[in-house]
Amino acid sequence: MVKQIDFSTLMASTVHDMKNVIAAVSQAYESLLAEAPEELQRSPQARLIEQEALRLDAMLMQLLGLYKLEHGQLLLQPVYYRLDELFEDLYNRHRELLDYRNIDLQIELEEPDLEAYLDVSLMGTVLDNAIGNAINYCKKTIRLTASRQDDGVLLTVNDDGLGYPDSLLGAVRNSQSSSIDRDSGSTGLGLYFAANIVAMHDQEHRPARLELSNGGTLPGACMKIWIGLPSLF
């Protein structure tokens, strides 16, 4: 008799293998591209490969995260972390694509040494995905900001594109965020992942918040994430 295999466990194992494949292909691609003529290095096809590899890697990270969340294996490891360092890492990850598309990623912090209490890896993945989406839909500007608000920190990713569809606007919690857009083909994976990760940052009597809106300092899509600071008493 063939032993039954849990599909979610099989998927997680497959995702690990896929990430290894992507890493190997990306390394070979970078080595090959370095030996290519400069015209080819700057070609739209080369930038498309890099963009889609980043996007696929982000999707696989989200799938692994959701598997661990479902099986109680995704543990929050929050620390006080300087947001200028987090934002710099995010910028560097997307720098080549931003330069190629002539997109201006503006970073604004209310205080230069502003810190948030968060899981750097998980929240970094949420913001990384938001920036990737903004790159796809903005016209020429993305604004990444952080400020103090209500004994916590407000993070925003805002762009100058057409904005979110009306069906997505408003506050989002993890139980409300899983949906498939049959018009766009979107699975809603990114939003579902983001909502669950934000909810994991709840403080006692002060839930973390994720809100989608249109408009802000720029007229397009605006993702707002509020994370509270731990109470000292």
Beta strands, then each sheet from edge to edge (+ up, - down):
strand 1: 79-82
strand 2: 104-109
strand 3: 115-118
strand 4: 141-149
strand 5: 152-159
strand 6: 170-172
strand 7: 209-214
strand 8: 221-228
sheet 1: 1+ 3-
sheet 2: 2+ 4+ 5- 8+ 7- 6+
end
